[in-house]
């Protein structure tokens, strides 16, 4: 977290690990909490977020399409829409989705700024079908 940030964002660790000393749930703070929120937004399917059925991502549906540049463009657009619509703490700057033909999936790189922070954050992950 940079010195120019005026808020400290907090969330619980969704792995539900216990603190080694207190036994309480471990907290995620600052940029770790926001990164976890971005991952969660991208993984929600339709009707998976209780009491908020309009918050979802259709990334899973795109993973059953052929691995090509058209699908990677659609995935990139979906990521941009979900993050810009549902994560107000983030200013999205770049989304790169690269098809990996041999691994039957996509390498995704998302770069964003936390509001009121000066350093960009880049998150990279691999999208693939599970079933």
N, C-alpha and C positions, 0 to 999 in steps of 0.2 A: 504494500500500500504506500502510495506516495504522500509526501508532506502536504500537498495541496488539497487532498481529499478532506472534506469536512464531515463525512459520515463513515461509520464503520458498519458494514453490512454483516449480518450474522445469520447463520442457519445451522441446523443440526447435520451431522455427518450421516448420510443415508446408508452407510454400511453398518450403522449402529454399533460401532466399536466403543468399548468402555474405556474411560480414562484410567490409566494404570494405577493412579493413586486414590482418586475419589470414587471410582466406579461409576461416575455419571457418564452420560453420552458425551462424546467429543463434539465440539463446536467447529464449524467452518467459519472463518472470518475473512472479511475483505474480498479480495479478488477470487479466492477459493470458493466463497459462497456464491458469487456471481457465475463463475464457471460451472459450478454444479447446477445452478438454475438454468443456464443455457442448455446443458446436456439434458436436463429433465424436460424442458420445453420441446426439444427435438425428438425425444423418445415417446411423448404422449401420443397415443392413438385416439381416435374419436371415442368420446364418452369415457375415457379413462381418468380424467380429472373430475373428481366428484364435485357436484353442484356448479360446475362451470363447463358445460358440454361444448362450448364454442372454442375452447382452448385446446388445440390439437395440431399435430403435424402429420402429413401424409407421406412421410419419408419411407415408411415400411412398404407402402404400396408401390413406390418407385423401384424398390429393390427387386421386384419380381418382373420388371421390364428388362429388355435386352441391355447388356452393358455396352453403351455407346455414348457419343458426344451429346446426342439429343436428350437422353435420360440424365446425363450429368448436368446439363443446362437446367432441366426441370428440377433436379435436386437442389441446385444452387438457388434457383428462384424461390423454392419452398423454404429453404433455410433463411433467406433474406426476409421473406414475408413473416415468418413466425417470429424471428428475433425482433424485427422492427415493430411488429404489432403488439407483442406481449412482454417484452423486456425493456422497460423505460429507463433502466439504469445503464444501458449500453448504447454507445454510438458505433454502429457497424461501419467498418471501412472497406473490408474485402472478404469475399468468399470465393475460394478456389475448390472446384470439384474435378478430380482427375480420374477417368475410368482406368481401372486396373484389369485388363482383359484376362491375364493369366490367373488372377486370384478371384475373379468373378465378383468384383466389388468396386468401391470408390474410395480414394484417398481424399479427405476433406480437410481444408485448412480455413479457419475463420479468424480474422483479425478485427479487433474492436477496441474501443476506448471505454473505460468506465467513466461515467459522467463526472466531471470535475477532477479527473486524473490526467496526468501528462504522459504516462507511458502506455504504449499499445500492448495488448495482450493477444497472443496467437495461440489458438487451440487447434490441435491436429488429432484426427482419429480416422479409423477405417470403417466404412459402412459395408456390410455384407448381409446376405440372407441368412437367417438362422435355420429355417425349415425349408 
